[in-house]
Amino acid sequence: MKNWIGVASVLVVGLAASAASAQDVAKGERVFNTQCKACHTLQRGGATTTGPNLYRIMGRRSGTGQGYGYSEVMRRFAIEWNDATLAAYLRDPKADMPGTKKVFAGIKQRDQLVDVIAYLKEATK
């Protein structure tokens, strides 16, 4: 957990500095469609597939979405999803939340992180 706080702090500062210029919802949608859509849906009442439905992810506590069998680790971390926590998690899920069952390697490019988070915020209101 200490590691997560440090990583999140660094990412927030970095993301905040570039968010105004780099945030592009259309690019974020492309990132989502190529890297996330195979496992996640975004629509209200959407199915849970390999991963949970991300409808209204912002402000939700990890491990609490309906209809998905979350890992004990995801439930135990109980973090609130926001720009900083999503950035830290999506950059490297296994390092951010050791023991997670998520097999995704992460989004390493800061611009893509900012864009996909902007898209998630817009698409899951």
VONUMAR-233766 format. One record per residue: residue number from 0; x, y, z of N, C-alpha, C in turn; residue in one letter. Coordinates in Angstrom, 3 decimals. Example, Ala and Ser with C-alpha at 12.3 -4.5 7.8 and 13.67 -1.06 7.14 Angstrom:
% VONUMAR-233766
  resi      n_c1      n_c2      n_c3     ca_c1     ca_c2     ca_c3      c_c1      c_c2      c_c3  resn
     0    13.190    -5.690     7.800    12.300    -4.500     7.800    13.200    -3.300     7.800     a
     1    12.850    -2.250     7.080    13.670    -1.060     7.140    12.900     0.030     7.870     s
% end
This chain:
% VONUMAR-233766
  resi      n_c1      n_c2      n_c3     ca_c1     ca_c2     ca_c3      c_c1      c_c2      c_c3  resn
     0     0.819    -1.191     0.000     0.000     0.000     0.000     0.862     1.254     0.000     m
     1     1.980     1.252     0.744     2.870     2.408     0.756     3.375     2.690    -0.650     k
     2     3.738     1.632    -1.371     4.216     1.788    -2.728     3.167     2.456    -3.601     n
     3     1.928     2.062    -3.469     0.845     2.628    -4.256     0.726     4.122    -4.004     w
     4     0.818     4.566    -2.751     0.669     5.980    -2.430     1.780     6.784    -3.094     i
     5     3.007     6.300    -3.024     4.119     7.001    -3.665     3.963     7.067    -5.167     g
     6     3.597     5.959    -5.770     3.418     5.920    -7.221     2.275     6.835    -7.625     v
     7     1.184     6.790    -6.894     0.037     7.628    -7.218     0.402     9.098    -7.121     a
     8     1.166     9.484    -6.103     1.567    10.881    -5.951     2.387    11.347    -7.141     s
     9     3.341    10.535    -7.555     4.174    10.893    -8.702     3.326    10.991    -9.966     v
    10     2.426    10.041   -10.153     1.588    10.054   -11.344     0.635    11.231   -11.359     l
    11     0.081    11.588   -10.205    -0.847    12.723   -10.137    -0.138    13.994   -10.562     v
    12     1.053    14.210   -10.037     1.808    15.402   -10.399     2.099    15.396   -11.901     v
    13     2.576    14.264   -12.405     2.875    14.166   -13.828     1.643    14.287   -14.700     g
    14     0.566    13.660   -14.290    -0.666    13.721   -15.072    -1.278    15.104   -15.024     l
    15    -1.265    15.735   -13.858    -1.831    17.071   -13.727    -1.079    18.054   -14.621     a
    16     0.225    17.905   -14.693     1.032    18.805   -15.501     0.725    18.671   -16.987     a
    17     0.381    17.459   -17.419     0.147    17.257   -18.845    -1.325    17.087   -19.203     s
    18    -2.204    17.021   -18.224    -3.612    16.704   -18.489    -4.286    17.719   -19.388     a
    19    -4.037    18.999   -19.151    -4.717    20.025   -19.924    -4.385    19.917   -21.411     a
    20    -3.146    19.626   -21.737    -2.756    19.586   -23.135    -2.908    18.206   -23.761     s
    21    -2.809    17.148   -22.978    -2.764    15.806   -23.547    -4.102    15.085   -23.539     a
    22    -5.065    15.574   -22.811    -6.328    14.854   -22.652    -7.108    14.835   -23.969     q
    23    -7.341    13.654   -24.501    -8.037    13.501   -25.770    -8.963    12.292   -25.664     d
    24   -10.252    12.570   -25.523   -11.242    11.511   -25.320   -11.290    10.559   -26.518     v
    25   -11.191    11.084   -27.729   -11.238    10.218   -28.920   -10.041     9.262   -28.941     a
    26    -8.864     9.767   -28.604    -7.699     8.893   -28.537    -7.866     7.869   -27.412     k
    27    -8.453     8.315   -26.306    -8.712     7.413   -25.189    -9.657     6.294   -25.571     g
    28   -10.646     6.615   -26.393   -11.570     5.584   -26.867   -10.817     4.550   -27.704     e
    29    -9.900     5.009   -28.544    -9.112     4.063   -29.349    -8.246     3.174   -28.455     r
    30    -7.640     3.769   -27.421    -6.835     2.977   -26.487    -7.730     1.945   -25.803     v
    31    -8.903     2.388   -25.325    -9.826     1.464   -24.673   -10.209     0.330   -25.614     f
    32   -10.562     0.684   -26.849   -11.018    -0.334   -27.803    -9.932    -1.339   -28.160     n
    33    -8.677    -0.926   -28.139    -7.608    -1.854   -28.493    -7.037    -2.604   -27.291     t
    34    -7.112    -2.001   -26.082    -6.456    -2.622   -24.943    -7.391    -3.065   -23.817     q
    35    -8.621    -2.595   -23.814    -9.498    -2.864   -22.661   -10.822    -3.545   -23.038     c
    36   -11.321    -3.243   -24.208   -12.669    -3.673   -24.604   -12.860    -5.182   -24.648     k
    37   -11.806    -5.917   -24.879   -11.932    -7.375   -24.940   -12.409    -7.938   -23.599     a
    38   -12.126    -7.231   -22.513   -12.468    -7.733   -21.175   -13.497    -6.893   -20.434     c
    39   -13.718    -5.650   -20.863   -14.590    -4.742   -20.105   -15.668    -4.121   -20.970     h
    40   -16.841    -3.905   -20.378   -17.907    -3.145   -20.997   -18.087    -1.856   -20.196     t
    41   -18.791    -0.884   -20.785   -18.942     0.424   -20.146   -20.390     0.852   -19.957     l
    42   -21.320     0.159   -20.562   -22.707     0.596   -20.575   -23.458     0.204   -19.304     q
    43   -24.406     1.040   -18.945   -25.288     0.712   -17.827   -25.971    -0.620   -18.133     r
    44   -25.869    -1.541   -17.203   -26.457    -2.857   -17.391   -25.655    -3.760   -18.316     g
    45   -24.475    -3.302   -18.734   -23.626    -4.091   -19.622   -23.144    -5.354   -18.927     g
    46   -22.786    -6.301   -19.725   -22.351    -7.591   -19.202   -20.985    -7.496   -18.526     a
    47   -20.765    -8.390   -17.597   -19.412    -8.607   -17.113   -18.885    -9.769   -17.935     t
    48   -17.688    -9.616   -18.432   -17.104   -10.670   -19.260   -15.882   -11.190   -18.510     t
    49   -14.734   -11.123   -19.131   -13.503   -11.524   -18.457   -13.215   -10.587   -17.292     t
    50   -13.592    -9.326   -17.462   -13.436    -8.308   -16.418   -14.781    -7.680   -16.109     g
    51   -14.845    -6.857   -15.063   -16.122    -6.252   -14.679   -16.569    -5.140   -15.622     p
    52   -17.859    -4.867   -15.613   -18.415    -3.713   -16.301   -17.894    -2.468   -15.583     n
    53   -17.416    -1.499   -16.327   -16.823    -0.299   -15.738   -17.780     0.890   -15.685     l
    54   -19.074     0.647   -15.920   -20.045     1.736   -15.852   -19.960     2.410   -14.482     y
    55   -19.837     3.724   -14.501   -19.710     4.545   -13.287   -18.537     4.105   -12.404     r
    56   -17.413     3.854   -13.023   -16.216     3.427   -12.294   -15.682     4.538   -11.399     i
    57   -15.762     5.795   -11.857   -15.206     6.897   -11.088   -15.976     7.058    -9.770     m
    58   -15.227     7.048    -8.671   -15.836     7.180    -7.351   -16.241     5.850    -6.731     g
    59   -16.197     4.778    -7.502   -16.551     3.458    -6.986   -15.347     2.861    -6.251     r
    60   -15.614     2.102    -5.243   -14.554     1.421    -4.501   -14.186     0.130    -5.226     r
    61   -12.901    -0.179    -5.260   -12.449    -1.383    -5.958   -13.093    -2.638    -5.374     s
    62   -13.438    -3.554    -6.260   -14.005    -4.828    -5.834   -15.478    -4.787    -5.485     g
    63   -16.194    -3.733    -5.898   -17.593    -3.613    -5.486   -18.610    -3.600    -6.620     t
    64   -18.184    -3.671    -7.872   -19.151    -3.666    -8.964   -20.035    -4.903    -8.944     g
    65   -21.226    -4.754    -9.435   -22.208    -5.842    -9.450   -21.859    -6.925   -10.470     q
    66   -22.081    -8.157   -10.104   -22.034    -9.262   -11.043   -20.667    -9.757   -11.463     g
    67   -19.629    -9.413   -10.731   -18.305    -9.876   -11.102   -17.621   -10.498    -9.887     y
    68   -16.892   -11.574   -10.081   -16.183   -12.263    -8.998   -14.793   -11.662    -8.785     g
    69   -14.744   -10.585    -8.040   -13.468    -9.901    -7.789   -12.544   -10.759    -6.927     y
    70   -11.251   -10.538    -7.125   -10.259   -11.216    -6.287   -10.321   -10.636    -4.877     s
    71    -9.861   -11.422    -3.925    -9.786   -10.955    -2.541    -8.899    -9.720    -2.449     e
    72    -7.836    -9.699    -3.223    -6.919    -8.557    -3.223    -7.649    -7.279    -3.648     v
    73    -8.423    -7.351    -4.708    -9.154    -6.175    -5.202   -10.141    -5.682    -4.154     m
    74   -10.826    -6.586    -3.496   -11.776    -6.185    -2.447   -11.036    -5.625    -1.230     r
    75    -9.933    -6.242    -0.862    -9.190    -5.832     0.327    -8.553    -4.445     0.159     r
    76    -8.043    -4.147    -1.026    -7.430    -2.832    -1.241    -8.452    -1.716    -1.051     f
    77    -9.679    -1.929    -1.485   -10.784    -0.996    -1.271   -10.399     0.453    -1.551     a
    78    -9.788     0.690    -2.702    -9.447     2.058    -3.076   -10.593     2.666    -3.866     i
    79   -10.706     3.970    -3.824   -11.718     4.649    -4.622   -11.102     4.993    -5.969     e
    80   -11.785     4.607    -7.035   -11.267     4.870    -8.370   -11.440     6.337    -8.718     w
    81   -10.330     6.976    -9.035   -10.306     8.357    -9.497    -9.137     8.466   -10.473     n
    82    -8.840     9.661   -10.931    -7.758     9.828   -11.914    -6.446     9.217   -11.420     d
    83    -6.080     9.510   -10.192    -4.790     9.064    -9.648    -4.746     7.557    -9.443     a
    84    -5.799     6.988    -8.862    -5.775     5.555    -8.583    -5.865     4.747    -9.875     t
    85    -6.666     5.222   -10.835    -6.721     4.540   -12.130    -5.382     4.626   -12.852     l
    86    -4.744     5.792   -12.801    -3.447     5.950   -13.470    -2.420     4.989   -12.889     a
    87    -2.352     4.917   -11.578    -1.387     4.017   -10.936    -1.696     2.562   -11.284     a
    88    -2.961     2.190   -11.212    -3.349     0.804   -11.474    -3.159     0.438   -12.945     y
    89    -3.624     1.296   -13.844    -3.547     0.975   -15.266    -2.118     0.997   -15.799     l
    90    -1.244     1.736   -15.156     0.157     1.772   -15.589     0.817     0.406   -15.373     r
    91     0.534    -0.228   -14.238     1.142    -1.531   -13.943     0.295    -2.229   -12.874     d
    92    -0.782    -2.900   -13.281    -1.719    -3.496   -12.318    -1.072    -4.432   -11.302     p
    93    -0.165    -5.268   -11.736     0.427    -6.248   -10.814     1.352    -5.596    -9.790     k
    94     2.027    -4.521   -10.159     2.884    -3.805    -9.207     2.045    -2.948    -8.270     a
    95     0.986    -2.341    -8.798     0.146    -1.463    -7.991    -0.682    -2.248    -6.979     d
    96    -1.146    -3.423    -7.382    -1.998    -4.232    -6.529    -1.488    -5.683    -6.577     m
    97    -0.390    -5.961    -5.880     0.187    -7.309    -5.916    -0.845    -8.380    -5.541     p
    98    -0.910    -9.410    -6.369    -1.850   -10.491    -6.127    -3.129   -10.375    -6.933     g
    99    -3.288    -9.279    -7.671    -4.483    -9.139    -8.492    -4.507   -10.224    -9.555     t
   100    -5.705   -10.615    -9.979    -5.792   -11.640   -11.021    -5.791   -11.030   -12.414     k
   101    -5.711    -9.710   -12.490    -5.668    -9.029   -13.783    -4.377    -9.393   -14.506     k
   102    -4.496    -9.844   -15.748    -3.321   -10.269   -16.506    -2.794    -9.171   -17.422     v
   103    -3.460    -8.072   -17.505    -3.078    -6.948   -18.348    -1.736    -6.374   -17.892     f
   104    -0.818    -6.163   -18.820     0.530    -5.683   -18.496     0.569    -4.197   -18.163     a
   105    -0.416    -3.441   -18.589    -0.467    -2.021   -18.262    -0.300    -1.119   -19.466     g
   106    -0.614     0.156   -19.245    -0.461     1.197   -20.257     0.733     2.028   -19.816     i
   107     1.809     1.934   -20.518     3.065     2.567   -20.094     3.203     4.015   -20.541     k
   108     2.555     4.414   -21.624     2.692     5.776   -22.139     1.746     6.728   -21.427     q
   109     2.314     7.791   -20.857     1.532     8.732   -20.063     0.382     9.348   -20.851     r
   110     0.619     9.713   -22.122    -0.448    10.297   -22.928    -1.615     9.330   -23.080     d
   111    -1.313     8.057   -23.293    -2.382     7.063   -23.419    -3.134     6.902   -22.108     q
   112    -2.432     6.944   -20.984    -3.093     6.859   -19.678    -4.063     8.013   -19.482     l
   113    -3.587     9.213   -19.738    -4.424    10.410   -19.577    -5.649    10.315   -20.484     v
   114    -5.425     9.910   -21.727    -6.517     9.834   -22.696    -7.542     8.766   -22.330     d
   115    -7.094     7.584   -21.940    -8.052     6.520   -21.613    -8.833     6.873   -20.342     v
   116    -8.209     7.534   -19.402    -8.937     7.956   -18.193    -9.974     9.023   -18.556     i
   117    -9.605     9.952   -19.424   -10.571    10.962   -19.884   -11.751    10.281   -20.568     a
   118   -11.466     9.278   -21.387   -12.538     8.536   -22.061   -13.413     7.791   -21.059     y
   119   -12.806     7.125   -20.108   -13.591     6.403   -19.091   -14.501     7.346   -18.329     l
   120   -13.998     8.510   -17.979   -14.815     9.484   -17.246   -16.003     9.919   -18.074     k
   121   -15.772    10.158   -19.363   -16.831    10.616   -20.254   -17.829     9.490   -20.574     e
   122   -17.319     8.322   -20.868   -18.171     7.216   -21.351   -18.944     6.511   -20.235     a
   123   -18.556     6.708   -18.986   -19.196     5.948   -17.907   -19.948     6.832   -16.919     t
   124   -20.313     8.019   -17.341   -21.057     8.948   -16.465   -22.384     8.365   -16.043     k
% end
